[in-house]
Amino acid sequence: MAWVEHLHEGRTYKFAHLEPHTEIFTRPEIKGQSSETFTVDIRYSDHCFTREPKPGERYENSQVYKSGERKVRLFYPKRHELSKMLPDLIRALPYRRPQHNGANGNFFIIEALNHDGEPVTYVVIFSLRKSTKGRMAMLVETAFFDEPELGLPLPEGRRVSFWIILNNTRNNLKIKL
């Protein structure tokens, strides 16, 4: 999918950094187990740079991101700016311990970033599924910063190794909650 440019307050925003891409993650040899390679096709949803309108919120038509979907999503410049870090955050998953989002069946990381001189709690929620011919498909479902006025709760969950997430997805095994 190619993202459509968005004109907001006289500025054109582009989304090349969120185009689908493939990452190859190689787990190093550990405890006598040989290294293992995982090929993951990564896509991003428009929730990484848009938000849902608040109930009763009035907005300009120019704020609406035209994604071809029926539901209204408002372009959010601060989310767009933070989304530029997403590909690097995804590449760094092997060095992190994502958390399992319980019954939702997805995973998340929470980053404490310094954006424009101020700390920002940044939540990235992703799902992973087995795809074709030994590949996997990751969807970055959403990425948002903690803004209490938007009413988005921070997820909670048990930490799990990214290698376990990849292995269990490839082998159709559940992650124990």
C-alpha positions as CSV (number, residue, x, y, z in Angstrom):
1,M,0.0,0.0,0.0
2,A,1.3,3.4,-0.9
3,W,0.4,6.2,1.6
4,V,-1.3,9.3,0.3
5,E,0.3,12.6,1.0
6,H,-1.6,14.9,3.4
7,L,-1.9,18.6,3.3
8,H,-2.4,20.1,6.8
9,E,-2.1,23.8,7.7
10,G,-0.2,24.6,4.5
11,R,2.3,21.8,4.9
12,T,2.5,18.6,2.9
13,Y,3.2,15.5,5.0
14,K,4.6,12.3,3.4
15,F,4.8,8.8,4.7
16,A,7.7,7.1,2.9
17,H,9.1,6.0,6.3
18,L,5.9,3.9,6.8
19,E,5.9,2.0,3.5
20,P,5.8,-1.8,3.9
21,H,9.3,-3.3,4.2
22,T,10.9,-6.6,5.1
23,E,13.2,-7.2,8.0
24,I,15.4,-10.3,8.6
25,F,16.0,-11.0,12.2
26,T,18.7,-13.5,13.1
27,R,18.7,-15.0,16.6
28,P,22.3,-15.7,17.6
29,E,23.4,-19.1,18.7
30,I,22.5,-19.7,22.3
31,K,23.0,-22.6,24.7
32,G,24.0,-25.0,22.0
33,Q,21.1,-24.1,19.7
34,S,22.2,-22.9,16.2
35,S,21.3,-19.4,15.1
36,E,17.9,-19.0,13.4
37,T,16.7,-16.5,10.8
38,F,13.2,-15.0,10.7
39,T,11.8,-13.0,7.7
40,V,9.2,-10.6,8.7
41,D,7.1,-8.4,6.3
42,I,6.2,-5.2,8.2
43,R,3.2,-2.9,7.5
44,Y,2.0,0.1,9.5
45,S,-1.6,1.3,10.0
46,D,-2.7,4.9,9.7
47,H,-3.3,4.8,13.5
48,C,0.5,5.6,13.7
49,F,-0.2,9.1,12.5
50,T,-3.9,9.7,13.0
51,R,-6.4,9.6,15.9
52,E,-10.0,9.1,16.4
53,P,-12.1,12.2,16.9
54,K,-13.2,12.8,20.4
55,P,-17.0,12.5,21.0
56,G,-18.7,15.7,19.8
57,E,-15.4,17.1,18.5
58,R,-15.7,19.6,15.7
59,Y,-13.0,19.4,13.1
60,E,-12.1,20.8,9.7
61,N,-12.4,18.5,6.7
62,S,-8.7,19.2,6.0
63,Q,-7.8,17.3,9.2
64,V,-9.4,14.1,7.9
65,Y,-6.8,11.7,6.6
66,K,-8.2,10.1,3.4
67,S,-7.3,6.4,3.7
68,G,-10.2,5.0,1.7
69,E,-11.8,3.6,4.9
70,R,-15.2,4.6,6.1
71,K,-14.3,5.6,9.6
72,V,-12.9,9.1,10.2
73,R,-9.3,9.4,11.3
74,L,-7.8,12.8,12.0
75,F,-4.3,13.6,11.0
76,Y,-2.2,14.2,14.0
77,P,1.2,16.0,13.3
78,K,2.8,15.0,16.6
79,R,2.1,11.3,16.0
80,H,3.4,11.7,12.5
81,E,6.6,13.2,13.8
82,L,7.1,10.3,16.3
83,S,6.2,7.7,13.6
84,K,9.5,8.5,11.9
85,M,11.2,6.5,14.7
86,L,9.0,3.4,14.1
87,P,11.2,1.5,11.6
88,D,14.2,1.8,14.0
89,L,12.1,0.8,17.0
90,I,10.9,-2.3,15.1
91,R,14.4,-3.2,14.1
92,A,15.5,-3.0,17.7
93,L,12.8,-5.4,19.0
94,P,15.4,-8.3,19.4
95,Y,17.2,-6.2,22.0
96,R,14.0,-5.4,23.9
97,R,11.5,-7.4,25.8
98,P,8.1,-6.5,24.4
99,Q,5.0,-7.2,26.5
100,H,2.1,-9.5,25.7
101,N,-1.2,-7.6,25.6
102,G,-3.1,-10.4,27.2
103,A,-6.4,-11.4,25.6
104,N,-5.9,-8.9,22.7
105,G,-3.3,-11.3,21.3
106,N,-0.9,-8.6,20.3
107,F,2.3,-7.1,21.8
108,F,3.6,-3.7,22.7
109,I,6.6,-1.8,23.7
110,I,6.6,1.5,25.7
111,E,9.4,3.9,25.0
112,A,10.4,6.9,27.1
113,L,11.5,9.3,24.4
114,N,12.7,12.9,24.5
115,H,10.8,14.8,21.9
116,D,11.5,18.5,21.5
117,G,13.2,18.7,24.9
118,E,10.3,17.0,26.7
119,P,9.9,13.4,27.8
120,V,7.2,11.4,26.0
121,T,5.8,8.0,26.8
122,Y,5.4,6.4,23.4
123,V,3.3,3.1,23.0
124,V,3.8,0.9,20.0
125,I,1.3,-2.0,19.6
126,F,1.9,-4.7,17.0
127,S,0.6,-8.1,16.0
128,L,2.4,-10.9,14.3
129,R,1.1,-13.9,12.3
130,K,2.5,-16.6,10.2
131,S,2.5,-15.8,6.5
132,T,3.6,-17.8,3.5
133,K,6.7,-19.9,2.8
134,G,8.3,-19.5,6.3
135,R,7.7,-15.7,6.4
136,M,5.7,-13.8,9.0
137,A,3.6,-10.6,8.7
138,M,3.8,-7.9,11.4
139,L,1.2,-5.1,11.5
140,V,2.1,-2.1,13.6
141,E,-1.5,-1.5,14.7
142,T,-1.0,1.8,16.4
143,A,1.6,4.0,18.0
144,F,0.6,6.9,20.3
145,F,2.0,9.0,23.0
146,D,0.5,9.2,26.4
147,E,-2.0,12.1,26.4
148,P,-4.5,11.7,29.3
149,E,-6.9,14.1,27.6
150,L,-7.4,11.6,24.7
151,G,-8.3,8.9,27.3
152,L,-6.0,6.2,25.8
153,P,-5.1,3.8,28.5
154,L,-1.5,2.5,28.7
155,P,-1.5,-1.3,28.1
156,E,-0.2,-3.7,30.7
157,G,1.2,-7.1,30.1
158,R,3.9,-9.7,30.8
159,R,7.3,-9.3,29.2
160,V,8.3,-11.9,26.6
161,S,11.4,-12.3,24.5
162,F,11.0,-11.2,20.9
163,W,12.7,-14.5,19.9
164,I,10.0,-16.4,21.7
165,I,7.3,-14.3,19.9
166,L,8.9,-15.1,16.5
167,N,9.5,-18.8,17.3
168,N,6.0,-19.4,18.6
169,T,4.4,-17.5,15.7
170,R,6.4,-19.5,13.2
171,N,5.4,-22.8,14.9
172,N,1.8,-22.0,15.7
173,L,2.4,-22.0,19.5
174,K,0.5,-19.9,21.9
175,I,2.4,-17.4,24.2
176,K,1.7,-18.4,27.8
177,L,0.0,-15.6,29.7
